[in-house]
Amino acid sequence: MSRKNTTESSSATDAKDAKGHRSPAQVRAETFRTAAQRETVEAFVVAFILALLFRAFLAEAFVIPTGSMAPTLMGAHKDMFCDRCGAPFQVGASLERRGPVTENAVVAGICPNCRHINPMDLANIADHGTFNGDRILVSKFAYTISEPKRWDVIVFKFPGNPKQNYIKRLVGLPGETLTLHHGDAFTRPTGSNDPDKILHKPAEKILSMRHLVHDTDYQSEVLVKSKYPSRWQPWSENATSVPQDSWQVNQSTDSMTATLGSDAADRVNWLRYYHRWPNEQQWERADKGLSLADVDPYSSRLITDFYSYDSYIHVPADVLYDEKPSAIQRRSLSRPWSMLTSYSQGVLSNSFQSGVGPEQFKQRAMFGNQGLSRDGIHWVGDLIFEAEVETSTDSKELLLEIVEAGIRHQCQIDLTSGTAALTILDDKPLPFDSETERLNLHPTAQTIVKAGSRVSVRMSNCDDQILLWVNDELVAFDAPTTFDARKFRSDDEAYPRYIAAVHPMDASPLGIGVRGGDSTIHHLRVDRDKYYIATADSSEGMSDYDMRQVWQAAGGAVTDFDIQDMMGQPETWAESPVWKARREVTFELEEDQFFPMGDNSPESLDARCWAGTKVRFGMPEDADKWSDASYVPRDLLVGKALLVFWPHSWNSPVPFTPNFRRMKLIR
């Protein structure tokens, strides 16, 4: 039989018969197609069900809506690089996303490093637009198999409206009485008369929750050219001017280096930090090329709870836009059961001078939610600093020092043996906590820091605990490095000290000293710890101070700006009425009750404020906004935040450039 006949015979066999019956081959083919289609549909159904199960029981993605957890997690914000020193920072922009139409627009932010006001160039720089909040992954299974841990970042249903998810950091645990005082958190068992104990954050939490104060790797070119004094200055005891036989500080446009020659005086040569930045008039002089060498190198302010994220400068949107940005709803590709909200770009007004400072808006420009400008209003004494130190083979000793309330916390490293010893100095050495009856005055540890080495060192004094890192490795001491500062200073005595012409104390709270040999110091960075504002009522602003008590003591009205001015006048610190007017607030937790707070303490309406504010307002219509109690019950816990898996992408050099720097585990 020919191939043609075979084909024709096969075709005849596959065709339907005269009565329309399908052949066995057709039945098999259709069955295969139907099965394939059914399997495809089933696969989608199974995938959808698995996604729902994964979302319901294992993990779920969330978008951070506000800045209450900044800088750990970002809500709607603007990513910036300072146009003077180049430091990267973020400013909040959640107020642009509070309704279907943008009613307030962020036009500038303040650099945390040099405190320059950076205007937004919305017309020409795509990355000056407003980015959505971080996308995070939350484990919903974590608290099924283990208890929530203190300092976890948790997601929970807001007790005042269980349909709304909140994200905060867990601070208070069931069965504790939590007290907030002078920026720190203390606990004791609920119902007991035990003394409060300060909560010590683990080392990794201290580093993940710190706030930048100053980094010498980011230098302003105009300040360097105008000879504005470095914040790090040589110092010796009883000196009223900068010693010439000590450290030589050299600033360039991209770094600062301090060198100590072998011809330096035979003593501990100190390099100390003085907290200051140029005022508006000094910035103007620098921009004109005029010298700032006449600025007192020892002038200084207290380090405060300034948040660059909260330094956004905003104006009514109608002075910026002819057509204001408006909300656009779209379905999520990764979560098709939910809707995402984005905003149109709007149409800028021709009268808006893009990239020009907020002075163009005159009185319509406002500083942040608190109305403050370049500084905070609460003194922060818990600090962290780090540096890269290179010594010669004949160097003898390296000292690190952090001062708080006039008490000097020192780490002395013998460069011959590498032995580090901690000391707390007032008029005499003060004791650390002890695990035995023996007095613990000098905890010691062996380090790799020796003469002739180049190492990175970091020291912190946070939560009444001194920690030391060498090359990013935490150093273990032979005795506790914790202490109880309340035994050294009573509440009335816990204020910053300054002794003119003797020791700057809190006016220069950080120091690095070297004795003997040649030394070089690079990459100096200063950070501050978290400051928890003691308030149970946000209706009068987020502040530690009982302003009625301040006014009574001062004999007249005192504003937040008056407090900021005082922070820069060391000679007035001892007599200021604000230190005794700092509040203490207490919250009692029973079984299965948890107390969360936001990392951005001034702008976080968290468990501190829920009950107190509602009681104060006493309005039923606020029931969906404020909870009845200052805690989260166990059954409203959703899960533990794990990681930022997709922060916003960049718009340049090309759209959707991944922002790998912000992808991280949440600590």
Sequence and secondary structure as in RCSB ss.txt:
>XXXX:A:sequence
MSRKNTTESSSATDAKDAKGHRSPAQVRAETFRTAAQRETVEAFVVAFILALLFRAFLAEAFVIPTGSMAPTLMG
AHKDMFCDRCGAPFQVGASLERRGPVTENAVVAGICPNCRHINPMDLANIADHGTFNGDRILVSKFAYTISEPKR
WDVIVFKFPGNPKQNYIKRLVGLPGETLTLHHGDAFTRPTGSNDPDKILHKPAEKILSMRHLVHDTDYQSEVLVK
SKYPSRWQPWSENATSVPQDSWQVNQSTDSMTATLGSDAADRVNWLRYYHRWPNEQQWERADKGLSLADVDPYSS
RLITDFYSYDSYIHVPADVLYDEKPSAIQRRSLSRPWSMLTSYSQGVLSNSFQSGVGPEQFKQRAMFGNQGLSRD
GIHWVGDLIFEAEVETSTDSKELLLEIVEAGIRHQCQIDLTSGTAALTILDDKPLPFDSETERLNLHPTAQTIVK
AGSRVSVRMSNCDDQILLWVNDELVAFDAPTTFDARKFRSDDEAYPRYIAAVHPMDASPLGIGVRGGDSTIHHLR
VDRDKYYIATADSSEGMSDYDMRQVWQAAGGAVTDFDIQDMMGQPETWAESPVWKARREVTFELEEDQFFPMGDN
SPESLDARCWAGTKVRFGMPEDADKWSDASYVPRDLLVGKALLVFWPHSWNSPVPFTPNFRRMKLIR
>XXXX:A:secstr
  HHHHHHHHHHHHS  TT    HHHHHHHHHHHHHHHHHHHHHHHHHHHHHHIIIIIEEEEE  SSTTTTTS  
SEEEEE TTT  EEEEE GGGGSSSB  EEEEEEE TTT  EEE  TTT GGGS B   EEEEESSHHHHS   T
T EEEEEETTEEEEEEEEEEEE TTEEEEEETBEEEEEETT     EE    HHHHHHH EEEEETTS  HHHHH
TT   SEEEE TT SS  SSS EEEE SS EEEEE TTS SSEEEEEE      HHHHHHHHTT   TTS TT  
   B   GGG  EEEEGGGTEEE  BEEEEE SS TTSEEEEE   EE TT  TTS GGGGGGG EETTT   SS
 SSB   EEEEEEEEE TT  EEEEEEEETTEEEEEEEETTT EEEEEEESSSEE B  SSSS B   EEE S  
TT EEEEEEEE SSBEEEEETTEE   SS  B  GGGTS GGG S   BTTTB GGGS EEEEEESS EEEEEEE
EEE   B   S GGG S SB HHHHHHHHTS   HHHHHHHHT GGGGGG TTGGGB EEEEE  TTEEEEE SS
GGG   TTTHHHHHHHH  GGGTTTS SSSSEEGGGEEEEEEEEEE   B SSSTTB  GGG EE  
